Amino acid sequence: MDETGGVEYAELARAETERGELVLRSRRPESAPEVLELRANGVFVMDTAETTSERALASAALDLVDSPATVLVGGLGLGFTMREVLADPRVERCTVVEIEQALVDWMRDGTIPHGPAMLADQRLNVVVNDVAMAFAEADEVAYDLVLLDVDNGPGYLVHDANALLYRAPFLRDVRRVTRQALVIWSAATSAELEEALAEVFDEVRALPYDVRLGERSETYWLYVARVASAA
């Protein structure tokens, strides 16, 4: 455990993966509850202090479709997008694709304390795979709604290889198995992403989404790509 500026840090778990180092740690600000923090190769990914954007991705996307019976979430993170999806009673099945086995294990064994309860939902299926590979291997129209929050948009990549997830070849694989809509969360606008989506889907919109993060306001973006029959 170390202490910086009145905040105590403790490493809870660490894993070496093909993509580098994954670390789960806690931080406890003075006179405040403990916060879990996830880092990949030393880069902050997310924490439990501010889950607004993760939950907003799910709630906003679910509002955009009429009947999201089957939903796929790209990226497990600390589980808050998934939990918001499962809070919608219209959802009958939710598949989460997560590339890091260690992260899934930490959720299952309670290293992430809220993990076991989140994963107990019988409608949930967690698949350990690269999300690009999962879509490439899929051979049927299986999902009403697909949510991608693998990074925080094409301008904020955790791993350089994730750039492929915002380009037309991958998006064609997504289109092939999607009944209604794909929604991608982004921290900033991206003309390249919008063009790639328009090349593949029938209707594309970039919707601003205002989020309050502590003492500041941020505008994030939802890139919504629809299949014509569901528009």
GISULFEN-V341005 format. One record per residue. N is the residue number from 1. RES is the residue in one letter. D_CENTER is the distance of its C-alpha to the mean C-alpha in Angstrom with 2 decimals. Layout:
BEGIN
n	res	d_center
N	RES	D_CENTER
N	RES	D_CENTER
END
This chain:
BEGIN
n	res	d_center
1	M	29.21
2	D	29.76
3	E	30.25
4	T	29.60
5	G	30.74
6	G	31.08
7	V	27.60
8	E	27.62
9	Y	25.08
10	A	24.95
11	E	23.16
12	L	21.93
13	A	20.75
14	R	20.59
15	A	19.95
16	E	21.11
17	T	19.13
18	E	19.87
19	R	17.51
20	G	19.16
21	E	18.97
22	L	16.30
23	V	17.58
24	L	16.99
25	R	19.49
26	S	20.77
27	R	22.39
28	R	24.94
29	P	26.26
30	E	29.89
31	S	30.50
32	A	26.82
33	P	24.49
34	E	22.68
35	V	19.16
36	L	16.82
37	E	15.35
38	L	13.28
39	R	14.64
40	A	14.59
41	N	18.03
42	G	18.99
43	V	16.25
44	F	14.51
45	V	10.73
46	M	10.44
47	D	12.93
48	T	14.10
49	A	16.47
50	E	14.28
51	T	11.31
52	T	12.29
53	S	9.66
54	E	6.77
55	R	9.51
56	A	10.84
57	L	8.17
58	A	8.97
59	S	12.60
60	A	13.37
61	A	12.15
62	L	14.07
63	D	17.01
64	L	17.26
65	V	18.22
66	D	21.25
67	S	20.50
68	P	16.96
69	A	18.48
70	T	16.12
71	V	12.36
72	L	10.01
73	V	6.27
74	G	5.40
75	G	4.26
76	L	5.93
77	G	6.30
78	L	9.09
79	G	8.38
80	F	8.53
81	T	6.23
82	M	8.00
83	R	11.14
84	E	11.31
85	V	11.18
86	L	13.88
87	A	15.86
88	D	16.77
89	P	20.01
90	R	19.81
91	V	17.05
92	E	19.05
93	R	16.61
94	C	12.89
95	T	11.88
96	V	8.93
97	V	9.30
98	E	9.11
99	I	11.62
100	E	12.98
101	Q	15.52
102	A	16.37
103	L	13.16
104	V	13.59
105	D	17.25
106	W	16.81
107	M	15.00
108	R	17.80
109	D	20.74
110	G	20.20
111	T	19.76
112	I	16.81
113	P	19.13
114	H	16.99
115	G	15.43
116	P	18.35
117	A	18.55
118	M	14.94
119	L	15.44
120	A	18.87
121	D	18.02
122	Q	20.01
123	R	17.84
124	L	15.00
125	N	14.95
126	V	12.96
127	V	13.71
128	V	13.99
129	N	14.07
130	D	13.08
131	V	11.01
132	A	13.89
133	M	16.40
134	A	15.04
135	F	15.50
136	A	18.73
137	E	20.12
138	A	19.40
139	D	22.71
140	E	22.47
141	V	20.97
142	A	18.73
143	Y	16.01
144	D	16.74
145	L	13.30
146	V	10.40
147	L	7.03
148	L	5.46
149	D	3.18
150	V	4.97
151	D	7.27
152	N	8.39
153	G	10.43
154	P	13.32
155	G	15.35
156	Y	13.24
157	L	12.68
158	V	12.21
159	H	14.24
160	D	16.66
161	A	16.24
162	N	12.83
163	A	15.10
164	L	15.96
165	L	12.70
166	Y	14.05
167	R	17.53
168	A	19.63
169	P	20.21
170	F	16.63
171	L	16.24
172	R	19.47
173	D	18.11
174	V	15.33
175	R	18.17
176	R	20.32
177	V	18.38
178	T	17.18
179	R	19.66
180	Q	18.57
181	A	15.68
182	L	12.67
183	V	10.62
184	I	8.95
185	W	8.14
186	S	10.65
187	A	12.66
188	A	15.78
189	T	17.57
190	S	17.97
191	A	21.03
192	E	20.33
193	L	17.01
194	E	18.87
195	E	21.76
196	A	19.87
197	L	18.32
198	A	21.83
199	E	23.32
200	V	21.49
201	F	20.81
202	D	23.52
203	E	22.26
204	V	19.86
205	R	19.36
206	A	17.74
207	L	17.48
208	P	17.66
209	Y	15.94
210	D	17.77
211	V	16.33
212	R	18.66
213	L	17.72
214	G	20.69
215	E	23.70
216	R	22.20
217	S	20.75
218	E	18.12
219	T	17.47
220	Y	14.08
221	W	13.82
222	L	12.50
223	Y	13.72
224	V	14.93
225	A	16.66
226	R	18.92
227	V	21.18
228	A	24.75
229	S	25.86
230	A	23.20
231	A	23.67
END
